[in-house]
Amino acid sequence: MKMFNTKAFPLGFSIIALAIADIALGIRFPDRISVPNLDPSSQPLKIAVFALGSFWRSEAAFGCIRGVVRTTAGYSGGSKSNPEYRSPGDHAESVQIEYDPRLINYRQLLEVFWSSHDSRQVFGQGPDVGPQYRSIIFTNGTEESRLAVVSKEKEQTKSKSGIVTTQIQSLGTFYPAEPEHQKFELKRNPFLLQLIGNLPEEELERSSLAARLNGYAAELCPPRIQRQIDAKINDIIKKGWPILREV
Ligand SMILES: *[C@@H]1O[C@H](CO)[C@@H](O)[C@H](O)[C@H]1NC(C)=O
């Protein structure tokens, strides 16, 4: 059972109000819009992979962070080839983050990692129990390993009752999860999907905007950003021009 599966209204009152406004104003949504694609060749993006419980939530936890360009839910940390949701083998549910190192660094990503789950819980988070929900920092190279070890020690110092269970291991193969697990929180909000123009799956998976709204839908954006997006959506509805291009 996934932790947030039963949450009926993840956006709370504001989005319900927006949906009502939508009906009242008779806003027509465009079939789709094109979001400018970030050209990876013009940006020296870096990759980080973490496991911190359900990948639905993990992807949302990083999606809204400044400097995070793209997020992907997947499997990593095990040896099974081609893991699947119902048979992850020895892998952990993970999130792959593509980030712009000019805007955020690995140390800051580690802070988001620690603050987004309870690393003292053994083999799971909340009701998600099982080795696929274990906590792992995947590192690429000695500098990242060093930063991971230092941050884990710091976390252990803060934790008086409980052992930090997080493993630190070398980044191996990351297997993207099935499409239905990508941007999971956003997909539960048809209103937001419409607002960005019902992007086809492939675009949705690569879209920075979708990554951010996935965090917003789960209410996992930093409060200031959560409010900014609220305001932007309200503004769009007021103006009757319901295309959200960026947040
Ligand atoms: C690991 O680091 C090396 C050297 O910095 C880099 O070339 C490589 O792309 C990185 N691998 C991943 C998966 O990010």
The ligand as an SDF file (V2000), in Angstrom:
LIG
                    3D

 14 14  0  0  0  0  0  0  0  0999 V2000
   29.9300   10.3270  -13.2570 C   0  0  0  0  0  0  0  0  0  0  0  0
   30.9680   11.2850  -13.2070 O   0  0  0  0  0  0  0  0  0  0  0  0
   31.7280   11.3780  -14.4050 C   0  0  0  0  0  0  0  0  0  0  0  0
   32.8810   12.3040  -14.1530 C   0  0  0  0  0  0  0  0  0  0  0  0
   32.4910   13.4570  -13.4720 O   0  0  0  0  0  0  0  0  0  0  0  0
   30.8210   11.8360  -15.5310 C   0  0  0  0  0  0  0  0  0  0  0  0
   31.5380   11.9230  -16.7340 O   0  0  0  0  0  0  0  0  0  0  0  0
   29.6740   10.8440  -15.6750 C   0  0  0  0  0  0  0  0  0  0  0  0
   28.7750   11.3180  -16.6510 O   0  0  0  0  0  0  0  0  0  0  0  0
   28.9450   10.6880  -14.3620 C   0  0  0  0  0  0  0  0  0  0  0  0
   27.9420    9.6440  -14.4870 N   0  0  0  0  0  0  0  0  0  0  0  0
   26.6410    9.9010  -14.3000 C   0  0  0  0  0  0  0  0  0  0  0  0
   25.7210    8.7480  -14.4680 C   0  0  0  0  0  0  0  0  0  0  0  0
   26.2260   10.9940  -13.9940 O   0  0  0  0  0  0  0  0  0  0  0  0
  1  2  1  0
  1 10  1  0
  2  3  1  0
  3  4  1  0
  3  6  1  0
  4  5  1  0
  6  7  1  0
  6  8  1  0
  8  9  1  0
  8 10  1  0
 10 11  1  0
 11 12  1  0
 12 13  1  0
 12 14  2  0
M  END
$$$$
